[in-house]
Amino acid sequence: MTVLVIGGSGYLGAELVRRAAAAGHDTAATFATRPGTAPAAAWHHLDVRDPAQLTALLGEVAPAAVINASSGQADWAVTAEGAVRVAQAAVRQGCRLVHVSSDAVFSGARVRYDESCPPDPVTPYGAAKAAAETGVRLVAPDAVVARTSLIMGDGRSAHERLVHELTTGRRGGALFTDEVRCPVHVADLAGALLELALSGERGVWHLAGADALSRYEAGVLMARRDGFDPGLLPSGRRADSPLPGALDVRLDSGAARSRLRSPLRGAREFLAGGTGAEDVAGAPDGS
Ligand SMILES: NC(=O)c1ccc[n+]([C@@H]2O[C@H](COP(=O)([O-])OP(=O)(O)OC[C@H]3O[C@@H](n4cnc5c(N)ncnc54)[C@H](OP(=O)(O)O)[C@@H]3O)[C@@H](O)[C@H]2O)c1
């Protein structure tokens, strides 16, 4: 079966490409500015803003499933409109679609969010992700819309890089003690997304880790795991900063945890030991 990973050159996309290829799927992947490094995939340039490119690519690759792991941050044309264009192309091609969304669609006003909660974003990025979800669900009602939280765990995420740079003084800033999320291991998330792509499931899914931690708490665990001094991590409060954004957003992923085989570990577990690279190498699906 052929799997197409849109945004395969990104952080999550690279893990999806690696796992899909290792599980024996014909794997195609896209990049916007720089090709990915996984040799097992067929790489294609794609700008999701261009519907003609999307139609031509899906026609050429003829995937059974598309996973859209691209990100244009707050760029509306990429993150909102581009995601809907991907859904339109997937429907025309008759293939399954898994669209990756974010806990940024929520304001934090109710703290705990299950799949039935409507989006109430407070940032331009969250608004673009919420608009994308709405468009994807209307255009492709059989698609999976998978919301997730901070993606990390293998030592290579932007969150882990930030902690390394803060503790070594290569970067200024602080980690917020009042900004709480449910971080997910990139390998767990990729496993769950692939499982959903190969299933007949549809609708909104929450795929986040089991533990709610502040960014500062997560930073302390990462620093400790990676041999940096957690005492050097600067802390602050988002509530005292001028930055817009939600404080406490906890995705309830209980439904996914009970219905999927793929684990969704908590950050206290996966940040306690090694980087997780060795877990990935020995994953039960042989990937
Ligand atoms: N990282 C997190 O903590 C986090 C948290 C919650 C949700 N998410 C969601 O998870 C998904 C993956 O995030 P990520 O952190 O892995 O993203 P990422 O590392 O920033 O990668 C983004 C990907 O999108 C591609 N891209 C950018 N502009 C594009 C365009 N116009 N057309 C087509 N592709 C384009 C990039 O290609 P090039 O690299 O070639 O430019 C790259 O492959 C996104 O949907 C994001 O919203 C991420």
The ligand as an ORCA input file, in Angstrom:
! r2SCAN-3c Opt
* xyz 0 1
  N       5.776     20.485     16.720
  C       4.828     20.525     17.664
  O       5.106     20.565     18.880
  C       3.373     20.484     17.251
  C       2.388     20.585     18.248
  C       1.042     20.458     17.885
  C       0.696     20.230     16.557
  N       1.659     20.179     15.609
  C       1.258     19.923     14.202
  O       1.962     18.779     13.756
  C       2.238     18.895     12.350
  C       3.730     18.715     12.110
  O       4.437     19.713     12.840
  P       6.043     19.755     12.780
  O       6.480     20.481     14.002
  O       6.576     18.407     12.462
  O       6.260     20.742     11.531
  P       7.640     21.204     10.885
  O       8.791     20.455     11.436
  O       7.663     22.697     10.951
  O       7.480     20.778      9.360
  C       6.587     21.446      8.530
  C       6.514     20.747      7.189
  O       5.597     21.469      6.339
  C       6.244     21.735      5.101
  N       5.674     22.950      4.522
  C       5.834     24.228      4.922
  N       5.178     25.058      4.090
  C       4.596     24.282      3.126
  C       3.797     24.530      1.984
  N       3.456     25.792      1.618
  N       3.374     23.496      1.234
  C       3.722     22.225      1.570
  N       4.467     21.905      2.654
  C       4.899     22.935      3.419
  C       7.723     21.865      5.460
  O       8.536     21.701      4.300
  P      10.080     22.257      4.256
  O      10.717     21.814      5.550
  O      10.663     21.610      3.061
  O       9.985     23.740      4.179
  C       7.853     20.695      6.435
  O       7.936     19.467      5.745
  C       1.680     20.273     11.941
  O       0.377     20.089     11.456
  C       1.634     21.043     13.242
  O       0.646     22.055     13.220
  C       2.999     20.305     15.915
*
